[in-house]
Amino acid sequence: MTSAGADPTGILAAFAAGLAFDAIPAPVLRRAEDLMLDWFGSTLAGKGARPVESLVRFHTQMGPSDGPSEVLVHRTLSSPLAAAMANAAASHFAEQDDVHNGSVFHPATVVFPPALAVAQALGRSGAALLTAVVAGYDVGIRVGEFLGRSHYRTFHTTGTAGSIAAAAAVGRLLGLDAAQMRHAFGSAGTQAAGLWEFLRDAADSKQLHTAHAAGTGLTAAYLAADGFTGARHILDGPQGMAAGMSSDSDPSRLTDGLGTRWALAETSFKFHASCRHTHPAADALQRVMHAHRLAAGDIARVTARVHQSAIDVLGPVIDPQTVHQAKFSMGTVLGLIAVHGHAGLAEFDAHYRAAPVVAFRDKVRMQLDPEVDAAYPARWIGQVEVETVDGRRLSARVDEPKGDPGNTLSRPELEDKAVRLAAYGGGATEAEMRGVIAAIWSLADAPLVPRLLAP
Amino acid sequence: MTSAGADPTGILAAFAAGLAFDAIPAPVLRRAEDLMLDWFGSTLAGKGARPVESLVRFHTQMGPSDGPSEVLVHRTLSSPLAAAMANAAASHFAEQDDVHNGSVFHPATVVFPPALAVAQALGRSGAALLTAVVAGYDVGIRVGEFLGRSHYRTFHTTGTAGSIAAAAAVGRLLGLDAAQMRHAFGSAGTQAAGLWEFLRDAADSKQLHTAHAAGTGLTAAYLAADGFTGARHILDGPQGMAAGMSSDSDPSRLTDGLGTRWALAETSFKFHASCRHTHPAADALQRVMHAHRLAAGDIARVTARVHQSAIDVLGPVIDPQTVHQAKFSMGTVLGLIAVHGHAGLAEFDAHYRAAPVVAFRDKVRMQLDPEVDAAYPARWIGQVEVETVDGRRLSARVDEPKGDPGNTLSRPELEDKAVRLAAYGGGATEAEMRGVIAAIWSLADAPLVPRLLAP
């Protein structure tokens, strides 16, 4: 069935079902808490955004008007399914949630919403929630790696691998055994979906994809607990996910270092408020401008030397018409960096179509770089060449962008980012956020996952 | 963007948005009523089936415990989303619902559940419901034809094209304009999913696929009514459905005969209680046995000459372990025909592993036939060669299986089938079904779509 010889899907499902809190190293647990806070801020940053509010409205109207699980942006309660979908819809909008480089997968937005909603519904402990989250990350990331670059060319891996990640996290909270977890994977994978086509039109599908992944994964796990069966080889079978949606899948990635390599700890925080594919070049541009004390007006031309996926995802965005689309415009991101020093949520809102930014944008081009491309997706190298108005040719390189595990954010930096994200959409005051931060930093000892905002 | 030159997605969306009741020929409306009754019976036949009850339980628990829309197998009420998903889960289980040959697509199970649930929720007329159903069928069938045979090799077209079909039907009931309908298609298509992998394990995913299609399509349409946008070229764009999930898509099929060719009227009713790929051979075997007055014991060997998709779908099922899997076993179906004269729900339940059926099953093989394969999927030709115990070589051919448009079921035959299906799972008594039948036959004149079973 697979080139890995053994049974990677079975091994992965057994890992997720059997993962014990005590087996997870303390630094991984601390990183899981970091990621939870980062996710929480990202969720509140989605409050008020039109597509987010559409989805939250729909799922809360179609679900019950009361229940055990928080809908964070509205501070209301509903069923775990409706809450998970609403929170997942909210948490990927600001493009400030985490990313795992090797899998090009955003784990938080598909793992935390179903895990939190179900932990609240079942009255689980903080330790159980953290364990489930580690299971979700480590499964989802490996599925993303397995599906490979060919998959990502057409499919939004966060949507597709996200269904399996959500199923793993919820399945762990439900206490599924290995066989049931495998059924949950089967039911999640056969619902996995998400196409990049929407980017060309700046359409709202990204929020739909994360909600869909959270909802289908949660559904799959609950069904498995009730005896509902799924395909045994949903990932690598002859009519499974890879057969249908990938041409370079690698089954060995599904079990790579299970239980010793903690993929969750490899996850990066976002520093710029844009598509991750723009970050390496943004960091490199900051470096060259800082080193040579350049202002935007000093620069005649920028060449970002990038990997192919950056061209695939960002290339179609020539003249962004919305803030969201601008986050996928390499020129706009570099323009905000050059003109305003930052590409944060506030800079995007205020300046993404301002004349100086647009003028800079049109000086930027992307070029495929063989070395950068070969390193990707394991490493996201940033390399820019700058031609100055006075004829100098300068360049800079960043081997690990800000927020990556080797260049990570400290807890004070994470707290600051979360407080700003919460304030951005009016989702929570700083005082409220201090309470949430304290709750998350002490989650491992909490006998019960608390409500975080709802009364 | 497409080889069809124009904008087939836009044309199809405009058709669905603009379809008027008065533009639909009376025979097409009558056929839509026929299909509704056939679907209704199939839904009740799912009552009590383990995977159906799992899904119904899940969606009714996650949804509100009251609402405007009927959950038919439980006679309860919930939100349109929960009811649509529950009813879609139920209606494809017995494998007695309709099929469109050319698209290898089962329209009823993904169109009627969301259409009925939303018509009840919005208080629409019977004419509005029938109009929406015609829109759903004609869109879904064309999307299935567009995605082609390569898609069907790995993907369950009823699950994938089904999302768009459901969006079209619900979008018509919501009164979406052409632009909104196109957004609904975009949101539905980017959630489209369903892989055949589950068949190898006789897993429960088929019920999940129809529920998923109904739910995602309904969601897409409601979101579009609320201003949520989707990809403009979700079907034929460079990162759309065909790009990701087909290698032989044909955009011209999306608009083929729109408004003059009514694809709904091309839909076939099922006569045998098995996968449609078994039906042509089953009819041909009945013919040859009848013509030569053969009993099962007279037959030494049967060769079913089939199209490639029959081998793809049925080939992996060698030794079926469940009734459901047996419906995908050519040998079992022909065995039931040979031994019991019928392959109905009751025959499957009682005899699918009985020794005489298993003995006959092992005499059956499938062989790819170039002429049968070339005619497929437009025509499903049945051709069998029989070798008798006494050494005769006989054969028979059926050009249009029972239930196809040219060999269709009469209203009395449809009523009889529906009453039997309703009785099968204890879903409704004959008296109750007579009331439902009367309601459906007079639907075109009903100012309000009535409740059909719930108190």
Interface residues (C-beta under 8 A of the other chain):
Chain A: R50 P51 S54 L55 R57 F58 Q61 M62 G63 P64 S65 S79 P80 L81 A82 R153 T154 F155 G159 H183 G186 S187 G189 T190 Q191 A192 A193 G194 L195 W196 E197 F198 L199 R200 D201 A202 A203 D204 S205 L208 H209 H212 T216 T219 Y222 L223 D226 G227 F228 T229 G230 A231 R232 H233 I234 G237 P238 Q239 G240 M241 A243 G244 M245
Chain B: R50 P51 S54 L55 R57 F58 Q61 M62 G63 P64 S65 S79 P80 L81 A82 R153 T154 F155 G159 H183 G186 S187 G189 T190 Q191 A192 A193 G194 L195 W196 E197 F198 L199 R200 D201 A202 A203 D204 S205 L208 H209 H212 T216 T219 Y222 L223 D226 G227 F228 T229 G230 A231 R232 H233 I234 G237 P238 Q239 G240 M241 A243 G244 M245
